[in-house]
Amino acid sequence: MTKIKPRPGILEIDLYQGGAAHIEGMSNVVKLSSNENPFGPSEAAKEAFRKTGFDLHRYPSTDHRALREAIGDVHNVDPARVICGAGSDEIIAFLCQAYAGPGDEVIHTEHGFAMYRIGALANGATPVEVPERERVTDVDAILAACTDATRLVFIANPNNPTGTMIGEGELTRLADGLPDHVLLVIDGAYAEYVEGYDGGARLVDSRENVVMTRTFSKLYGLGGLRVGWGYGPQHVIDVLNRIRGPFNLGQPALVTAEAAVRDTAWAEKCRNDNTRLRAWLAEALAGHGVPSDTSMANFILARFGSQQEAEACDTYLKSEGLIVRRVHGYKLPNCLRITVGDEPSCRRVAHAVGQFMGDE
């Protein structure tokens, strides 16, 4: 038997399970399992990507300046305090690597994104799960869980997979209530779907203990290129850039993301379509006896009467060529997460759920 062993905590990590993309024996399937933008990237982004094919032999920039400046222009943040990564997952990994280790604790909420726990364990830190209140982040529970060993607090706002969020007042109360040695990370992967919400940028600008993460994988439709970014106090960004690989993003990703973020008209169209279709889908599912919390993201967390019913519905949907996401791993065994697709997809999945529930 080998004596070569990984660091403590590594083998406690369950392999991440992404949303399914295929159904055996079917070719015409609708994938509603990974919260992808059904309309894809803008034409400007696709054209920018096509042009990068002529320069694939060139190394990309190491400082990501053009993309950081575009992000600064569109989101009204200081580009000098922006860091870019291979999806927001990489920014989360950087934060855990830089600020958490053996003997430290990393707080995340009960139904929070799996990468928070993974990032803690990967660096030898202890993940601490805090209960939510009816699938909503509970600020008081987080504050009560903080100890001298706490180093990071992760919350997703809006949250995945619940779709719920807390308001700016609660975010401020959380930031102000944390001990001085704790860094609050607001994961805004779905922030662009909330009209008028800055994802926590104002909190970052007014405090030294708040970091915001964002992604191009959702609203901007660039999940296949893996581009994310973080915004934080200068002292945090300086630390993260010391461990960031110099070429962690390729030129196609950088150029395409810059074009995508500057195409604000396409982003607005996608947000408006999602808002309309999300409301329709939630109402349609409720009409079939399948309730959901008010979602602020691009998916619905459909709640069934039991785990057995949820899994049976998922099996039926697969038989109809519809792929959604079971979320048993997020301690929501009686739920299915359903991405808000285009209108035909939404109507098709609502009709199929109705058939399963015996309404159609």
Backbone torsions as a table, in degrees:
resi	resn	phi	psi	omega
1	MET	NA	135.6	-177.1
2	THR	-66.5	145.7	175.1
3	LYS	-96.9	3.2	179.4
4	ILE	-82.2	117.7	-175.2
5	LYS	-125.7	143.9	174.7
6	PRO	-75.3	170.0	177.8
7	ARG	-62.6	151.5	175.7
8	PRO	-55.3	137.4	179.3
9	GLY	103.2	-30.3	-174.7
10	ILE	-62.4	-45.0	-176.3
11	LEU	-75.4	-6.1	173.7
12	GLU	-82.3	-8.4	-178.0
13	ILE	-83.1	122.9	171.7
14	ASP	-78.3	139.6	179.0
15	LEU	-59.3	132.8	-178.7
16	TYR	-65.7	132.5	179.1
17	GLN	-107.7	108.5	177.3
18	GLY	-75.6	169.6	178.3
19	GLY	-65.0	138.2	179.0
20	ALA	-62.4	150.6	-178.8
21	ALA	-125.3	-9.6	-175.1
22	HIS	-136.0	151.6	171.6
23	ILE	-123.6	123.8	-176.5
24	GLU	-55.2	127.5	176.4
25	GLY	84.5	2.4	179.1
26	MET	-122.8	140.2	177.9
27	SER	-110.9	-31.7	-178.2
28	ASN	-96.2	78.9	-177.5
29	VAL	-113.0	156.0	175.2
30	VAL	-111.2	116.8	-177.8
31	LYS	-91.6	113.2	178.3
32	LEU	-126.8	41.0	-172.8
33	SER	-115.2	-10.7	-172.4
34	SER	-124.6	13.2	177.0
35	ASN	55.6	40.5	177.7
36	GLU	-85.0	152.0	175.6
37	ASN	-72.2	115.7	-175.3
38	PRO	-66.9	-16.8	-177.9
39	PHE	-93.7	-6.0	177.3
40	GLY	70.7	-172.0	179.5
41	PRO	-75.1	164.9	179.4
42	SER	-69.9	162.3	176.3
43	GLU	-61.2	-35.5	178.5
44	ALA	-62.8	-40.6	179.3
45	ALA	-67.0	-42.1	-179.7
46	LYS	-65.6	-37.9	178.4
47	GLU	-67.4	-40.4	177.5
48	ALA	-61.5	-40.6	179.3
49	PHE	-64.0	-43.3	-179.6
50	ARG	-59.1	-40.8	-176.8
51	LYS	-67.4	-26.1	-177.6
52	THR	-70.0	-13.3	179.2
53	GLY	-60.7	-21.8	-179.0
54	PHE	-80.7	-12.6	-174.3
55	ASP	-123.5	27.3	-176.1
56	LEU	-69.2	-14.1	178.2
57	HIS	-83.9	-6.6	-177.9
58	ARG	-96.2	140.9	172.7
59	TYR	-70.0	148.5	176.3
60	PRO	-77.0	170.6	174.7
61	SER	-66.2	151.5	179.2
62	THR	-91.3	-18.5	-175.9
63	ASP	-104.4	-5.5	176.7
64	HIS	56.5	31.1	-170.7
65	ARG	-59.1	-46.3	-176.1
66	ALA	-62.2	-42.1	179.5
67	LEU	-69.1	-41.9	179.6
68	ARG	-61.9	-38.3	179.0
69	GLU	-69.4	-37.1	176.5
70	ALA	-64.3	-43.1	176.7
71	ILE	-61.1	-42.7	179.1
72	GLY	-61.2	-43.4	-179.4
73	ASP	-63.0	-45.8	-173.0
74	VAL	-78.0	-40.0	-174.7
75	HIS	-100.4	3.2	176.9
76	ASN	57.5	50.6	176.1
77	VAL	-126.8	162.3	-179.4
78	ASP	-77.1	113.4	-177.0
79	PRO	-61.7	-23.0	178.5
80	ALA	-68.7	-17.1	-179.2
81	ARG	-111.9	24.0	175.2
82	VAL	-107.4	137.5	173.2
83	ILE	-124.4	139.4	-178.1
84	CYS	-109.4	147.3	-178.6
85	GLY	-147.2	175.8	178.2
86	ALA	-78.8	82.7	-171.4
87	GLY	76.5	162.9	176.2
88	SER	-67.3	-18.2	175.3
89	ASP	-54.5	-41.1	-177.4
90	GLU	-68.9	-36.0	177.2
91	ILE	-64.4	-41.1	176.7
92	ILE	-60.6	-42.9	178.6
93	ALA	-63.3	-42.6	177.3
94	PHE	-57.7	-45.3	-177.7
95	LEU	-62.0	-42.7	178.0
96	CYS	-67.0	-40.5	179.8
97	GLN	-63.7	-38.1	-174.6
98	ALA	-82.7	-30.7	-168.8
99	TYR	-122.2	-4.1	-178.0
100	ALA	-134.2	139.1	178.6
101	GLY	-156.7	-165.7	-179.4
102	PRO	-54.5	132.3	-178.9
103	GLY	89.9	-10.8	179.7
104	ASP	-97.6	159.5	178.6
105	GLU	-120.3	143.3	178.4
106	VAL	-124.0	118.7	-177.4
107	ILE	-90.5	137.1	170.5
108	HIS	-142.7	163.5	-176.2
109	THR	-89.1	165.4	-172.0
110	GLU	-52.1	-44.3	-178.6
111	HIS	-112.1	29.8	-177.0
112	GLY	-77.3	166.6	-177.7
113	PHE	-57.0	136.1	-173.4
114	ALA	-61.0	-26.9	-174.6
115	MET	-67.6	-18.8	178.2
116	TYR	-67.5	-47.9	178.5
117	ARG	-65.4	-43.0	179.6
118	ILE	-60.2	-44.5	-179.5
119	GLY	-62.7	-38.7	178.2
120	ALA	-64.8	-51.5	-177.9
121	LEU	-62.9	-37.2	-178.8
122	ALA	-61.7	-23.6	-179.0
123	ASN	-109.7	15.1	174.5
124	GLY	81.1	5.2	179.4
125	ALA	-86.1	168.1	-178.7
126	THR	-102.2	116.7	175.8
127	PRO	-74.8	136.9	179.8
128	VAL	-120.2	115.3	-178.3
129	GLU	-90.0	130.2	-178.4
130	VAL	-113.2	134.7	-178.8
131	PRO	-65.2	149.3	172.5
132	GLU	-97.5	168.8	178.5
133	ARG	-110.2	103.6	-177.5
134	GLU	53.3	47.2	176.4
135	ARG	68.4	23.2	177.1
136	VAL	-124.7	140.2	178.4
137	THR	-52.8	130.0	-178.6
138	ASP	-107.6	103.4	-176.7
139	VAL	-60.9	-43.6	-178.9
140	ASP	-62.2	-38.6	179.0
141	ALA	-65.7	-37.8	177.9
142	ILE	-65.4	-48.2	-178.6
143	LEU	-61.5	-37.8	179.9
144	ALA	-68.2	-25.6	-177.1
145	ALA	-83.6	-12.6	-177.7
146	CYS	-68.9	138.1	177.4
147	THR	-133.4	-178.6	175.9
148	ASP	-63.4	-21.2	-178.6
149	ALA	-88.9	-10.5	-178.1
150	THR	-67.9	133.8	178.3
151	ARG	-120.9	-35.9	-176.9
152	LEU	-134.0	143.8	170.1
153	VAL	-123.9	120.7	178.5
154	PHE	-106.8	128.1	166.5
155	ILE	-134.2	142.5	173.1
156	ALA	-99.3	131.1	-175.2
157	ASN	-143.7	100.7	1.0
158	PRO	-63.7	156.0	-175.7
159	ASN	-90.3	147.3	172.2
160	ASN	-114.7	121.8	20.9
161	PRO	-106.4	12.3	-174.1
162	THR	-82.8	-29.4	-178.1
163	GLY	82.4	-3.4	-178.6
164	THR	-85.7	163.6	177.1
165	MET	-150.7	162.6	173.6
166	ILE	-109.0	157.0	-176.2
167	GLY	-81.8	174.1	-176.2
168	GLU	-62.7	-33.5	178.5
169	GLY	-61.5	-43.5	178.3
170	GLU	-69.0	-37.3	175.9
171	LEU	-61.2	-43.0	179.2
172	THR	-63.9	-42.6	179.4
173	ARG	-62.4	-37.6	178.1
174	LEU	-66.1	-48.9	-179.1
175	ALA	-59.9	-41.8	-177.4
176	ASP	-74.8	-24.2	-177.1
177	GLY	-88.8	-10.6	-177.8
178	LEU	-73.9	148.1	173.4
179	PRO	-58.9	156.9	-174.9
180	ASP	-61.3	-24.1	-174.8
181	HIS	-92.4	7.6	-174.6
182	VAL	-110.1	135.7	177.8
183	LEU	-102.7	126.9	176.8
184	LEU	-92.3	127.4	177.7
185	VAL	-113.9	116.8	178.3
186	ILE	-100.4	108.8	-178.6
187	ASP	-84.3	111.4	-176.4
188	GLY	-107.9	40.9	-179.2
189	ALA	-56.3	-29.8	-178.2
190	TYR	-112.1	14.1	-175.6
191	ALA	-60.8	-35.1	-177.3
192	GLU	-64.9	-16.4	179.4
193	TYR	-81.6	-6.2	-178.5
194	VAL	-105.9	111.3	-178.5
195	GLU	-59.2	127.1	175.3
196	GLY	80.5	2.9	-178.6
197	TYR	-96.1	130.1	-176.9
198	ASP	-94.3	4.7	176.7
199	GLY	74.6	4.8	-178.4
200	GLY	107.7	6.2	-175.9
201	ALA	-59.8	-40.3	-179.5
202	ARG	-64.9	-35.9	176.4
203	LEU	-65.3	-40.3	177.8
204	VAL	-60.1	-43.3	-176.4
205	ASP	-67.6	-25.1	-174.0
206	SER	-105.4	-0.9	-177.5
207	ARG	-140.0	161.7	-179.8
208	GLU	-101.4	1.8	-173.5
209	ASN	-121.3	21.7	-177.5
210	VAL	-128.6	134.4	174.7
211	VAL	-126.2	142.9	177.5
212	MET	-116.4	138.2	173.4
213	THR	-118.1	148.5	-179.8
214	ARG	-141.5	171.5	-178.1
215	THR	-144.0	157.3	171.6
216	PHE	-99.7	3.7	-173.4
217	SER	-79.9	-18.1	-172.7
218	LYS	-103.1	-92.2	-175.5
219	LEU	-56.5	-39.4	-175.3
220	TYR	-80.9	-7.4	173.2
221	GLY	69.9	31.0	-177.0
222	LEU	-115.2	33.6	-179.2
223	GLY	-56.1	-32.7	-178.5
224	GLY	-72.0	-15.0	-178.9
225	LEU	-100.8	-16.5	177.6
226	ARG	58.9	78.4	176.4
227	VAL	-130.8	127.8	175.0
228	GLY	-140.2	174.4	178.4
229	TRP	-153.2	160.4	176.3
230	GLY	-130.4	155.2	178.5
231	TYR	-134.8	127.8	-176.7
232	GLY	-157.7	-179.0	174.4
233	PRO	-60.2	152.3	-176.8
234	GLN	-57.7	-36.8	-177.3
235	HIS	-65.5	-31.1	178.1
236	VAL	-76.1	-46.9	-178.8
237	ILE	-61.2	-38.3	177.6
238	ASP	-60.5	-40.7	179.4
239	VAL	-66.6	-46.6	-176.7
240	LEU	-64.1	-36.3	-179.9
241	ASN	-68.0	-19.2	177.6
242	ARG	-73.9	-22.6	179.9
243	ILE	-109.6	-7.5	177.1
244	ARG	-71.5	133.3	175.3
245	GLY	-64.3	142.9	-175.3
246	PRO	-63.8	-28.0	-179.3
247	PHE	-121.1	46.9	-176.0
248	ASN	-73.9	-15.4	174.8
249	LEU	-124.1	131.8	178.4
250	GLY	-78.3	163.7	-178.4
251	GLN	-60.2	-42.5	177.9
252	PRO	-57.4	-41.0	179.5
253	ALA	-65.6	-44.2	-177.5
254	LEU	-64.3	-48.0	-176.4
255	VAL	-68.4	-41.8	-178.8
256	THR	-67.2	-41.2	178.9
257	ALA	-64.5	-37.9	177.8
258	GLU	-61.7	-44.9	178.6
259	ALA	-65.0	-38.9	-178.1
260	ALA	-64.6	-46.4	-176.1
261	VAL	-69.2	-28.1	179.8
262	ARG	-80.5	-15.6	178.7
263	ASP	-86.4	74.3	-174.7
264	THR	-68.7	-26.7	179.5
265	ALA	-66.1	-42.1	178.9
266	TRP	-66.0	-41.2	178.5
267	ALA	-60.5	-42.0	179.8
268	GLU	-65.6	-41.1	178.6
269	LYS	-60.6	-46.8	-178.9
270	CYS	-63.9	-40.4	178.5
271	ARG	-63.7	-45.3	-179.0
272	ASN	-64.5	-43.2	178.6
273	ASP	-63.3	-40.9	179.0
274	ASN	-63.4	-43.1	-179.9
275	THR	-59.9	-44.7	-179.2
276	ARG	-66.0	-48.4	-176.3
277	LEU	-72.4	-32.3	177.1
278	ARG	-62.8	-44.5	178.5
279	ALA	-63.7	-41.7	179.5
280	TRP	-63.1	-46.3	-176.9
281	LEU	-65.1	-42.8	179.6
282	ALA	-60.9	-42.6	180.0
283	GLU	-67.4	-40.8	179.9
284	ALA	-64.0	-43.4	179.0
285	LEU	-65.4	-42.2	178.4
286	ALA	-60.6	-36.7	177.9
287	GLY	-64.0	-20.1	176.8
288	HIS	-98.3	11.4	178.7
289	GLY	83.2	21.0	179.9
290	VAL	-119.3	96.5	-176.1
291	PRO	-79.4	167.5	174.8
292	SER	-153.7	154.7	172.1
293	ASP	-71.7	159.2	176.0
294	THR	-62.5	115.9	-178.2
295	SER	-92.6	139.5	176.1
296	MET	-111.9	13.9	-177.3
297	ALA	-116.5	-152.1	179.7
298	ASN	-113.2	37.9	177.8
299	PHE	-155.0	163.9	176.5
300	ILE	-118.7	134.3	172.5
301	LEU	-96.7	97.7	-176.7
302	ALA	-80.7	127.4	-176.2
303	ARG	-105.6	126.1	179.6
304	PHE	-106.5	172.9	-175.8
305	GLY	-71.0	-21.9	-177.6
306	SER	-161.2	167.8	174.7
307	GLN	-62.9	-39.4	-179.5
308	GLN	-60.6	-43.1	-179.4
309	GLU	-67.4	-41.3	179.6
310	ALA	-61.8	-44.7	-178.5
311	GLU	-69.5	-35.6	177.6
312	ALA	-66.6	-38.6	177.2
313	CYS	-65.1	-42.0	178.2
314	ASP	-59.8	-43.1	178.4
315	THR	-62.5	-41.0	178.7
316	TYR	-65.7	-43.5	179.7
317	LEU	-60.0	-40.9	177.4
318	LYS	-59.6	-39.9	-179.8
319	SER	-65.0	-20.2	178.0
320	GLU	-97.8	7.9	178.5
321	GLY	80.0	23.5	-177.7
322	LEU	-116.1	123.2	-178.5
323	ILE	-107.2	116.5	173.5
324	VAL	-118.4	-170.4	-172.6
325	ARG	-121.1	121.5	168.1
326	ARG	-74.2	142.7	-176.5
327	VAL	-126.4	36.1	175.8
328	HIS	-58.5	-37.4	-179.7
329	GLY	-65.2	-16.8	176.4
330	TYR	-99.3	18.9	178.2
331	LYS	63.0	35.9	176.8
332	LEU	-130.8	62.0	-172.1
333	PRO	-65.6	-21.5	-179.1
334	ASN	-96.0	18.2	-176.3
335	CYS	-123.7	155.2	168.6
336	LEU	-126.6	132.6	175.8
337	ARG	-92.8	124.8	-175.4
338	ILE	-120.0	116.1	176.9
339	THR	-64.4	142.1	173.1
340	VAL	-77.6	106.8	-179.7
341	GLY	-90.0	-159.4	173.4
342	ASP	-75.0	177.2	-173.0
343	GLU	-61.8	-45.4	177.8
344	PRO	-59.1	-38.9	179.9
345	SER	-66.4	-42.2	179.0
346	CYS	-62.7	-43.9	-180.0
347	ARG	-65.8	-38.2	-178.6
348	ARG	-66.3	-44.2	-177.9
349	VAL	-71.5	-36.9	177.9
350	ALA	-63.8	-42.1	178.9
351	HIS	-62.6	-42.1	-178.6
352	ALA	-67.2	-40.7	176.8
353	VAL	-62.8	-40.4	177.1
354	GLY	-60.2	-41.4	177.9
355	GLN	-62.9	-43.2	179.7
356	PHE	-61.6	-41.7	-177.2
357	MET	-77.6	-3.5	176.7
358	GLY	84.6	18.3	-177.3
359	ASP	-95.2	-15.4	-174.3
360	GLU	-133.2	NA	NA
